[in-house]
């Protein structure tokens, strides 16, 4: 038998198409796959997480034994915040199987958030800027609405599922330019779900304001404060609307007006004053 070692044909390892065009097509295809996958995993992960009974959240937090905020000279303030939380929860029709616990942190941070197990954390930086109880109740109702909608655990479930999928898909390339693009695509897709949660919490909170005080006066003050604290942004509004986890403060204020008109809710009404010793509690003088 005779064998012949033939040479490969010329140009066998080259393509007529521009390599950059091929790369662009592959990148666009990968981005589409990432977006579809994140959407599916966010929905499925959130749906599965919401099926976990709330009592399991409570049991988990007991095992973790996590401390929230600061306890020095804040007993009276925390008592008031929790009393307001009870009233707001009733106005929201929070199910009897669920509960919230409000904690206080003396850090100068303009923020409040809800986490699993119905735990709410309010920072001094936010509380000291509250002009009346109505505005504070709007914040409280927004955070309790997150608990009622099971947003903390839903965000955790969907976020973990999406993160694992992104790590599997991007692998080592996650540190390169293409990997960064894919990771950012996944993150931007996830923010769309977070923003929907925020919008739903705002709507529920405004309805609770009407149930509690009979009007929506004081709700818009919250978003005005948020806009003042944030200051002017160099990012265009259209880009911030797409990339931010929360709706723009101006859009949220407009939503208050539109929702009030749609439901025929009074926008004017008497504002309820904060407790007489509120400012002293914040200074830790009582």
Helices and strands as residue ranges (DSSP letters): H 19-50, H 54-64, H 75-92, E 101-105, E 112-115, G 116-118, E 119-123, H 124-127, H 133-148, H 151-170, G 171-175, H 177-213, H 219-230, H 237-243, H 249-263, H 278-283
